[in-house]
Amino acid sequence: MTDDFVVAFADNTGEVDPLKAMKARLPDAHWALLKQRGLV
């Protein structure tokens, strides 16, 4: 996954938090870069 690739998941129940799954899957350095750029 590159930093210009962001997956959106719509769930109006509020039960699905895609950020948790993304953070668990991505290396810490990549997550920090996405967060620094305001993408997450």
C-alpha positions as CSV (number, residue, x, y, z in Angstrom):
1,M,0.0,0.0,0.0
2,T,1.3,3.4,-0.9
3,D,0.6,6.6,1.0
4,D,-1.6,7.8,-1.8
5,F,-3.9,4.8,-1.5
6,V,-6.6,5.2,1.1
7,V,-9.5,2.8,1.4
8,A,-12.9,4.2,2.6
9,F,-15.5,2.0,4.2
10,A,-19.0,3.3,4.8
11,D,-20.8,1.9,7.9
12,N,-23.5,4.0,9.4
13,T,-23.9,1.7,12.4
14,G,-20.7,2.9,13.9
15,E,-19.6,-0.7,14.6
16,V,-16.8,-0.9,12.0
17,D,-13.6,1.2,12.6
18,P,-11.4,0.7,9.5
19,L,-8.6,2.7,11.1
20,K,-8.0,0.0,13.7
21,A,-7.6,-2.6,11.0
22,M,-5.4,-0.3,8.9
23,K,-3.1,0.5,11.8
24,A,-2.8,-3.2,12.7
25,R,-1.7,-4.0,9.2
26,L,0.6,-1.2,8.4
27,P,4.2,-0.8,9.7
28,D,4.5,1.8,12.4
29,A,6.7,4.0,10.2
30,H,4.1,4.0,7.4
31,W,1.2,4.7,9.8
32,A,3.2,7.7,11.2
33,L,3.8,9.0,7.7
34,L,0.1,8.8,6.8
35,K,-0.8,10.5,10.1
36,Q,1.8,13.2,9.6
37,R,0.3,14.0,6.1
38,G,-3.2,14.1,7.6
39,L,-4.5,11.1,5.7
40,V,-5.7,9.3,8.8
